[in-house]
Amino acid sequence: MPLQSQTRGYQGRGRFILRPLGGGRPFELGNVTSFTESIEIDRQSRQDYTSAAGGELDVTEQVSSFTFEATCNDITPQNIAAGFLANVDKLGEQAVADEPLQAWSGTRLGFRYLPDPAEAVVVETDEETPVALVEGEDYDRTPHGIRIADNPQNITFSTPDEMLALKVTYQRNPQYLIQALAASQAEYELRWEGLNAVDGGNPMHATYFRVKLSPTSGFQRHGGDDFAELTLSGSVLSDDSRTGVGLSKFMEMAVI
């Protein structure tokens, strides 16, 4: 039996999928808590100067911009990369050898990559004759690297400001590496696979043929009691590949 609408009340739910127009794997924005479209109008009118009451004789209105704003509380590597104009690389497990570190007594030292906590690390002085540091005596492990002891037993800091060059060997945990503000604004096809929550979950969809994302206006990386949100905004642009009488170059919707 064909689907039929039982009400024109509306509460939108669903999934948003971005497909890079330059080629590449589509990805979902995840849990989008809000998606709002805005159309700005350039309005010009011809005023009536023949009477004291005034008024308008003619008016023209043209769309100057078609934009949207999406708020996501799924914070994924792909979402962050999209919002921060970033390149993102998925890295596998790998041994990292002799990564240089600069150490001071009592300081936390982060490795370049997130280490596998189940694998051992080897920490040595970066000298002609290396001195091996001992976990529990000279340093403690952290999720991001190590912390040098205040008074290490196998190395010596003559003063609190003395720096000692170290090298560390460890196993890299699988992870994503995101390089912020290293990519140009990308263009996507944006597809919404929607559901009307008050109409029995009836499906609807919208396709924005060509959108360009703007850098995010901000992201609360730390603190706060609520779940973090990432706001993505973008412009809906004309797609000149869409040809045909009555076809939109911007967006198409299907509604039951």
N, C-alpha and C positions, 0 to 999 in steps of 0.2 A: 504494500500500500504506500503510495507516495506520501512524503512528509508534508504536513500543512502547518501553518502558523495558527496558534490558538489565541495569541495576544500580541499587541504591539508594544507592550511594556518591554523594557530592554535592560539587561545587565550583561555586559560583555565579558567573556572569559576566553581563554584559548592560548595559542602558541604563536610566537613570532619567529620567523626563520629568515636569516640573511644569507643570500647567495652572492659571493663576490662576482662582479661582472667581468673582471679580468681573468676569471678562471680560479678554481679552488673549491674546496669542500664547503658546502653550506653548514651553518651552525645556528643553533637556537639561542635566543636570549634568555631562555629559562623562565623563571617565575617573574613575569612583568606585572607589577602591582598597579601601574597606571600607564595609559597611552593616550595622549591628547593631540589632536590635529588643530592647526591654526591656519587660516587663510587671511592674508592681509590684502586690503583693497586700495588701489589708487583711484580716487574719486574726483571727477571734474564736473563742474556744472556751469550752465549759462543762466545768469541771474536776470530776472525781469525788472528792468528799470523804468517801465512805463507806468507803474502805479506806486503809490506810497506804501502799500502793503508788501511789495516785493514778491519774493517767491522764486521758483526756478522754472525756466522755460524748457530746458533740456538737461539731461545728466548722463554721463558715461561712467561706468565703473569697470576697471580692469584689475585682474589679480596681479599683484606685485610679488607675492611669495606664498608658497605652500610649504609649511614646516610642521614638524612633529616633535614631541618630547616623550621619551619612554623612561620609566623608572623601574629598575630591576633590583631584586634583592637576592638573586642568584649571582654570586660574585665568582665568575669563571675566568680562566685565562683569556678566552676569546672575548668576553665582554670587556675586561680590563684593557686588552690590546685595542679594541675598537674605540673605547673612550679616551685612551691616552695616545692615539695615533702611533701605536707601537708595533714593532716586529715581535713575533712570538715563536720560539723554538721549543719543541718537545724533546727533551734530552733523556737518554736512557742511562742505565747503570753503567758506571765506568770508573776505572782506577785513575786517581789524580796523583801525580808524583811531584815531589819537591816544589810545592806551591810556596812562594815566599811570604813571610809574615814579619811584621815589625812588632816587637813585644816590649812592654814595660811591666814592672812588677804590679800585681793586683789588677790587671786589665783583662777585659774580655776581647777575644780576637775572633772575628768571623771569617770563615772560609769563603771563597768565591761561590761555591756551590753548597747546597744543603747536603750534609754528610749522612750516610746510612748509619743510624745509631747502633746497629747490630754488628758492625764491622770495626776492627781496631784502627786506630790512627797511629802514625809514627811521627814524632816531633823531635827535631834535632836542631842544634845550632848550625847556622850557615857559615861554617868556618872551614879552613883547610883540613882540620881534624875535628869532625863533628862530635858533639857531645849529645848523647841521647837523653831526652827528658822522660821522666817517669810519671805516669798518671797517678794521682793521689799524693805525690811528693812535690812535683813541679807544676802540675796543672790539673784541672778537672774538666771533664767533657761538658759541653752545653749543646742544645739542639742545633746551634748555628756554627759551632767551632769548639774553642776551648777558653778557659779562664786561667791565666797565669796566677800561681799562688803568691800571696803577699810576701812570703819568705821561702822561696823555692830552695830545695836541698842540693840540686846538682848543677845549678847555674847561679851566677852571682850578679846582682845589680849594685854597682858601687854607690849610686845615688838614686833617689826616686825618679829623676828625669832621664836616667840612662836608658837608651834603647838598645835592645839586643836583636840582631837579625836571626830569624828562625826559618826553617823549611818544614813543611808538613806533607805527609802522604796519607791519603784516605780514599775511601770508596764513595763515589758520588751516588746519592739516592736519585731514582728517576724523578724528574721535575720539569716544570716549564720555566723558561728564561724569557723575560719580557723586557724589551728595550724601549722605554718610553720616549715619545716625540722623535722617533727615528724613521717613521714612515709618512708618506704623503696621505692626504685624505683619499680614502678608497670609495669606490662607487659599488652599490649593491642593488640587487632586487630584494625587496622586502615583502614577504608573504605572511599574512595573518590567517591562521586556521582558527576561526572563531566559533564560539558557542554562545547562545542566548540562554543564560541561566534561568530566566523566568518564563521561557517558552519551551519548556521540556528539554532544554539542552539542544535545541535545533541548531544545525550547523549553518555557518555563513563564512564567506571568506572575502579577503581583499588583497589585491596585489598592487604594490607600488613599484612601477617598472624600473625606475632609476632614482635611487636616493644617494645622497652624500652625507656622511656623518660628520658632525662637528666635534672638536675636542670637548671632553666633559668639563663642566663648570666647577666641579669639585667632587671630592670623595673623602669621607670620614674614615681614614685608615685605622685610627686607634681611638679607643674610649667610647663612652656612651653606653646606655643600657639597652637600646633598641638594636635590632639587626641593621647592619650597614646596608645602604642603598647606593646604587650607581645610576646617575641620570645621564641618558644618552639623548642627544638632540640631532636633528638633521633636516635637510631640505629635500623636498620631492621635486625632481627636475624633469623637464620634458624629454621624452624618449622618441627621437625622430624615426626610429625603426618601426614604430606603430603607425601603420597607414591603413586607410579605409574610411569610408563614410561613417560618421558618427562614433568612431573609436576614440577613446581618450588616450592622450599621450602621457598621462600622469598616473591614473589609478583606476582600477576596475573592481567592482564589488558584486558579489552574488548573495542574494537574500531570499529566503523562502517566504 
